[in-house]
Amino acid sequence: MNSSGILGVWTKPKMRKTIAIILSVAALGLNGRAENKVDFAKSVQGIFEARCIDCHGSKKQKGDLRLDSQETALAEVIKPGKSGESELYKHISLPADHEDIMPPKGDPLTKEQIATIKQWIDEGANWPKELVLISAKDRAAAEAAANKLPEPEIKEAPVSDAEKAAIAKLAAGEGIGEKFGAPLVMALAQNTQLIYANFRLVGKDVRDEHLAPLADIQNLSELDLGNTQITAEGLKHISKANNLTKLSLANTSVDDAGLKHIEGLANLMSLNLYNTKVTDAGLASLKNMKFLRKVYAWQSGVTEQGAAELSKALPNVDVNLGFKLAKVEPKKEEKKEVKKAEVKQVAFNKKCPVSGKDVDAAKLFAINFCCGNCLGDFTKDPTKHIAKVKEPDNKKCPISGKDIDASKQFVIGFCCGNCLGDFTKDPAKHIAKVQK
């Protein structure tokens, strides 16, 4: 056997193995490239919607150009497989100071974004055929609308003579007595027949019988009975107020029986039970109010268990049981000295630091802290640290700068939204007046 024959015998298997290796490597390379291909929906769509569609979408077509669909984009400025010949790529990769750079407003696209679009075009500009883009702003608005909780459909009723008479009687203070003044009864807003009524202004002089005219006001929408002498019996007068969406019973002697009288108010969205005699049993009367969103039950007989039970029936309701007193933990070096001392508790003030009036439990300015030590330091001398507080419900501790612990709060109460607003604008001006 000659040498060539021997070489041939041994070469063929080696060649087969080599070819197999080459093919395997090639296959791996192709697979790797396939896996690294740009996904339009994940990598390109967001860039287009954030930076292009406002000017080149369905609402506006600057330069008669649309980039919101495969058909329009690929027909005009994108040549699949040829980024160098695609007007889109040419314009987004121009120098930042060039007059024809796209997008013309805001910062240029980043190098990474430009590279992604280039690769996508060179790979064939794959674009799901049925996918139509919308601007990031419109998409956010659409998502917000989709996630918005349903609201009651309030239908204004024709104003009857009985309703007119009832409004006039209440506005004149008739039945309550001139020396006590009159409740505020007025249109909820311009161009509406819905009525807002506030008896808090008359306060302790209002009794159950004074609410009788309310039964004739079909358009009653918001009602404040706070600080009055009403009882469960008085609520019978509003048991059919189907347009009522907001009701305050704060600082009254209303109890569980009272809530039974209003359990048919299907459109009620907000209920203030602050400092009432309502318990968990009364709260259960609200379980069929599908639009109920806010229940303020501070200093009432409602417990966390009762709140949890209502939340099971109404997943969208927020039962606010008020500020939980936060214990101020002593620092390590102070522990020996204060071991036997009573630990202080931080609660919101009873008088408004701006007006000096009684606090409305729904008007609060909460300052969050990361721990008991920082809360304690702030409590000892609020004026020293208030400059670091930029807004209520802060996300970073104003003393340490760390993430907050939601259970560590310093809460300041106000009598109304105006005083809360004044404090928020300039906390340092009023902080010295905050008394527990």
N, C-alpha and C positions, 0 to 999 in steps of 0.2 A: 504493500500500500504506500503510495507516495505521500510526501509531506503535505501536499495540497489537500489530499483526501482526508488526512488526519485533522488538518486545520478546519476543514469544512464540517467534519463531524462535531467538533467541539464549539465551533462558532455559532451554529444555528440556535442551540438552546440559549446561549448568552444573548444573542440578538433578540430572540423572542422576549427574554426577561427584560432587556433594556427598553424595548418598544412598549412593553406592558407598563413599565415604570413611567415612561414619558407620557403615555396616555392617561395614566392615573393622576400624574401631576397636572396635566392639562385639564382633566375633569375637575380636579379640586380647584384649580384656578378659575374655571368657568363658574363653578358653584359659588366660590367666594365672591366673584363679581356680581353674580345674581343676587346674593344675599345683601350686598352693599348698594344695590340700586336705590335711587331716591324714591321714596314713597310720597306721591303728590299730596295726599290727604294729611300725612304726618309732618312733612317738611316744607312744602311749597304753599299749600293753601293758606296757612296762617300768615305768611309774608304778604301774599297778594291781598288778603282781606284787611290786613292792618295798614298797608301802605299804598295800595293801588286802587281798590274798588270805590273809595269815596269819590274819585275823579273819573273813574272808568268803569262804572257799573250801570245798573238799571236806572238810577236816578239822575246821574250826570255822565255825559260822555265827552270829556274834554278832548278836543282835537278829533272828534267823531270816532274815538277809539273805545272799544269795550273789551274788558279783560275778565268778565264774570262767567264766561262759558267756554267750553272747548271749541265750539264752532267759530265764535268771533275772535278769540285769541289766536288760534292756530291759522286762521285765514288772513290775519293782518300782520302781526309782529313776531310770531314765533315760527321758526322752520325746524320741525322735528329732526334731530340728528345733526343740526348745523347751528351751533350757538354763535359762531363767528359771523353768520349771515342773518342772524335774528336781530331785528331792531330793538327788541326788548332788552336783550343782553348788552347790546352796544350802548344803550342809553343808561342802564343802571351801573355800568362799569366806567363811565366817564369820570374825570377828575371832579372833586367836590365843588370847585369853583366854576365849572363849565356851565354855561347858560342853558344847555340842553339836557343836563343830568336829570334823571328820574329816580325817585320822586323829587319834584322841585322844592317841596317844603319839608322842613324838619331835617334831621340828620340823614346822610346818605345810608344806603343799605350797608351792613357790615360785610367784611371780606368773606366771612363764613356764609352769609346769606347769598351773596353774589355767586360764590363757588357752588352752592347747592343748586341754584337756578341754572347755572351753566351745565352742571353734570346732568340735571334733569332733562334739559333740552337735548344734550348730546346723546342721551340714552333713549331718545325717541319722544320726549315730551308726553309721556303717558298721562292722560287726564280722564277720569271716569266720565263717560259720555253724558250721563244725566245730571251730573253735579253742576249746580249753578251757585256761584259765590255771592256772598253779601258782605258788606263792610263789617269790620269788627264792632263798630258802634251799633249797627243795626242788629247784629247777631246777639250782642249783650242785651239789647232791649227786648229782643224776642225771647231770650232765655229768662229774663226777669219776668216778663209777662206770663210765660208758661209756669213759672214757679210761684207766681203771686197767689196768695190764698184767696179763695172765693169770698165775696162780700155780698151782703143782702141787697136785694133789688127793691129799693124803697120807692113806692109809688105815692106821690102826693095826692091827697084827697081834696075834692072840691070844698072850699071853705063855706061851711053852713052858717046860718044865722046863730045857731047855738054856740058854734065855735067862736064867732066874733064877740058874742055877749060874754063868753067865759074869759076870753083874753082881756076884754075891757074891764071886767070885774076884778080880775087879778091885778092888772096894771094899776088900778085905782086903789088897791089895798082894801077893797070893800070886804068886810067880814073879818079882817084882821085888825082894823082900827087905824085911824089916821096917825096916831102918835107913834105907831110902830113902823110906819112906812109901808112900802109895797114891794113884792117880788119883781124881779126884772123878767119881763116876758116880751120877746121880740123875734123877728125873723132870724133864722139861723145864718143866712147870708143873703146877698142881693139876688133878685130874680128867683126866689124860692118861697114856697108857702110853708116850709118846714119851720117849726118853732123851737126856740131855746128858752127854757124857763129856769131861773135861779132864785131859790128861796133862801139860800145861805145868807143873803144880804139882810133878811129880816130875822133869821136865826131862831133863837129860843122862843120867840113869840108865835111861831107857826105850829099849829096842832093839826091833828088828823082831819078835822072838819074843814080846815082851810084849803085842803087839796081837792075838795069836791068838784070845782070847776074844771079840773084837769080831765075829768071823764068825758067832757064834751070837745076836747081839743084833739081831733083825730090826727093832726099833723105834728103832734108833739114828737120831737126828734132827740133832744138832749135835755136832761132834767137834773138839777142839783138841789138835793134836799139836805145837804150837809148842815150840821149844827142846829137842826130843828128839833122840836119836841114830838115828832111823829112816831107812831108805833106801827105794828103789823097792820092794824085796822086801816090806817091811812093809805096803805099801798093797794087796797081794794080799788081805789079811784083810778089807778093806772093799769089795772089788770088787763085792759083791752087796748092799750096804747101800742098797736102793732108797728108803728113807725119809729118807736123808741130804740135808739142805738147806744145811747150813753146815759148811765144813771149813777149818781153818787148818793150814798146813804151814810157817808162818813160822819162819825161822832153823833150817831142817833141811837135810840134804844131798840132798833129793829132787831128781831130775832129770827129763828128758823121758820116760825109761822108766817112771818112777813114774806120770806122768799117763796113760800108756797103760793102766795097771791100773784106773784109775777112770773111763775114758771112757764106761762104761756107766751111770754114776750120773745118770740122766735128770732127776731132780728137784733136782739141786744148784742153789742160787741164789747162794751166796757162796763164794769160794775165795781164801784168802790165801796167796800165793806169795812173800811178802817175804823177801829174802835167801836164796833157794834157787838151785839150779843149772838151773832151767827156762829154756829158750830159746824162740824163735819156733816151732821144730819141735814142742815139747811143747804149746805153746798151741794149736796146730792140732788136738790131740786133743780139745779141748773143743767143737768146732764143732757137735756134735749135741745139746748141752745147751740145749734151747730155753728153759728157765726161768732160765738163768744171767743174773744181773744185775750182780754185782760181782766183779771180779778185781783183787786187789791184787798188783802185780808189781814193787814197788820193789826196787831193788838186786838184781834177778835178771838173767838173760840175755835177757829179753824186750825187744824194740825197739819203736819207734813203728810201724814197718812191720808187725811181727807183730801188734801191737794193732789196727791198721787192718784187717788181713786177717780177724781174728776178728770185728771189728765188721761186716764185710760179711756174714758168715755169720749173726751174731746181732746184729741192729740195736739191740736193747735192752740190750746189755751195756756196762758202763762198765769199761774196762781202765785202772786207775790206775797210772801209772808213777812216781808220787811227785813230790816237789817238785823243779822244775828250778832249779838254782842261779841266782840273779839277780845280775847284775853291778851294783855300786853306781857310778853315773856321777859323777865329780867335778863340782862347780859350775864355771861358766865362770871365775869369779875364782880358782878353785883349780887350774885345769888346768895352768898353768905350773909350779907347785910339785910336782905329783904326776904329771907327764908320764911319768917313768920308773918310778914306783912301781907295784908290782903291785896290780891292782884287787881289792878284797876281794869275797868271795862269801858270800852269806847262806844258811845251811842250817839245818834244824831240829836241836835239841839231841839228844844221845845219852842223857842222864839226865833223868828226870822232875824238874821243879823243885819239885814238891810232896812226892813220896816219896823221890826220889833213886834210884829203881830204873831199870832199862833201859826205854827207850821202846818202846811198841807202835806200830808204824808206821801203824796204823789210827786212832789216837787223836791228832788234831792240832787245833791252834787256829791258823788262818791269818788274818793281818792284811794287807789289801790296800792298795796305794798307787797314786798316779796316775803316778809317775815314779821314776826311779832316784835323783834328788836327795832326795825325801821318804823313800824307803826308806833311803837312806844316813844321813839325819839321825836317823831312828828307831833304826837299828842302832847308831849311836854312843852314844846315850843313851836306851834304851827307857823308863827310869823317868820321864823328862821328859815323854814323850808318851802314856804308857799310859792316863792318865785320860780321854783323848779316845776311846779304843776302847771301844765299848759292847757289841760282840758279835763273834764270829768271822765271817769272810767278809763283812766290811763292804762296802757299796756306794759309800761316799764316803771319800776319803782323810782320815785323822784329822789330818793336818798341814795340807794345803791346802784340804780340803773339796771338792775336785774329783772328777769321776768317776774310778773306779779303772782301772788297767791290770792285767788278770788275770795278767800275767807278772811283776809286781812284788809279791812277797810276803815277809813275815817269818813263818816257820812255827815253831811251838813244839810239841814232841812230849810226850806223857804216857804213863805206864805202863798206865793204865786209864781207864775212863769216870768213875770217882769223882773221880780227881785232875783230870781235864779239867773236870768240873763245878765243883769247888772253885775252880779257876783262873778259870772263866768268871764266877763270882759276885763275885770280888774280884781282878782281874788285878794291881792295884798291890801287893797283899800278897805275891805270888810272883815278880813279874817280875825282881827283882834276882838270883834264883837261876838264871835261864836262862843257860846257858853253851853255846856252840857245840859 
